[in-house]
Amino acid sequence: MDRAGAERLNPSHTWWAPAVRAPHRDWSGMPGCRSGARFLIDERNCRPARANYPVFETRTQCLEWIMAHRAELVRTAPGATVAPVSLQRWLLGLE
């Protein structure tokens, strides 16, 4: 999903997506980024990204996806914690 797709979601429901923060500047998960940069996780390649992220109806479903892909996430987002975030709050910069 991308931002345009997110705008079509029902705003009265809390949607969840896997997200990560860069643990340091020029992090290997996203070379050239600043420390603390926020990214969602690409659904296809499990890399930090700003588009193509999965969206889930519940936090539990998002956690299950993260756990099912944890080996790949450890490889593509080294040293960072991937966690479920409220998509609405994330897009507003509140999470």
C-alpha positions in Angstrom: 0.0 0.0 0.0 1.1 3.6 -0.5 -0.2 6.9 0.9 -2.9 7.1 -1.8 -4.1 3.7 -0.8 -4.0 4.6 2.9 -6.3 7.6 2.2 -8.9 5.1 0.9 -9.0 3.1 4.2 -11.9 3.6 6.6 -10.7 6.4 8.9 -13.0 5.3 11.7 -11.0 2.0 12.1 -7.4 1.8 13.4 -5.2 0.1 10.8 -1.8 -1.4 11.7 1.5 -1.6 9.8 5.0 -2.8 10.6 7.4 0.1 11.2 11.0 0.7 12.2 13.3 3.6 13.3 16.8 3.9 12.1 19.1 3.2 15.1 21.8 5.4 13.8 22.9 7.7 10.9 23.6 6.0 7.6 22.1 2.8 8.9 22.7 -0.3 6.7 19.0 -1.0 6.5 18.5 2.4 4.7 21.9 3.8 3.7 22.1 7.6 3.8 19.3 8.0 6.4 19.5 10.1 9.6 19.3 8.6 13.0 15.8 8.1 14.1 14.3 8.2 10.6 11.0 6.3 10.4 10.1 3.7 7.8 7.4 1.3 7.2 8.3 -2.2 6.0 7.9 -3.2 2.3 5.6 -6.2 2.1 7.5 -7.9 -0.8 11.1 -7.7 0.3 10.8 -6.9 4.0 13.0 -3.8 3.7 12.5 -0.4 5.3 10.5 1.7 2.8 7.9 4.3 2.4 5.6 2.4 0.0 4.3 -1.1 -0.6 3.7 -1.8 3.1 1.2 -4.3 4.4 -1.8 -3.0 6.3 -3.7 -5.1 8.9 -7.1 -4.8 10.6 -5.7 -5.7 14.0 -2.5 -5.2 16.0 -2.4 -9.0 16.5 -2.4 -9.7 12.7 0.4 -7.2 12.3 2.5 -8.9 15.1 1.8 -12.3 13.5 3.1 -11.0 10.1 6.2 -9.6 11.9 6.9 -12.9 13.6 6.3 -14.9 10.4 9.0 -12.7 8.7 11.3 -12.1 11.6 14.3 -13.9 10.0 14.1 -11.7 6.9 13.5 -8.6 9.0 16.6 -9.3 11.1 18.6 -9.4 7.9 17.1 -6.4 6.2 16.7 -4.1 9.3 19.8 -5.0 11.3 20.0 -3.6 14.8 16.4 -2.1 14.7 13.2 -3.2 16.3 10.3 -3.8 13.9 7.0 -3.0 15.7 3.3 -2.6 14.8 2.2 1.0 14.6 -1.2 2.6 14.2 -1.0 3.7 10.5 -3.0 6.9 11.1 -0.7 8.0 14.0 2.4 7.0 12.0 1.3 9.1 9.0 0.7 12.0 11.3 4.2 11.6 12.8 2.8 10.8 16.3 4.4 7.3 16.4 
